[in-house]
Amino acid sequence: MNTIDYAARAHQSRARPLTDAEQALADALEAIFATRVTDFTEVVAQLNARGVAIPSRPGGTWTLAGFTAEIAAINAALDGKHGN
């Protein structure tokens, strides 16, 4: 019988694992979106209020432009092995 290990394949498209700071950001975003916040200005405010570190600049303050750039950089790094 052929069985598929879905847990092992859940993140197979990532070029690398998330760093601890990236995972903390992902967890915070899930929690924020779970409160039905969808406006990125409010998301940024919530990240600052929750004290979520910027993965590439620990100690920095989130801004809308910085949030957009950080998410783009993380996505590019995670897509790296696919040439995307």
Buried (B, 14 or more C-beta within 10 A) or exposed (E): EEEEEEEEEEEEEBEEEBEEBBEBBEEBBEEBEEEEBEEEEEBBBBBBEEEBBBBBEEEEEBBEEBBEEBEEEBEEBBEEEEEE
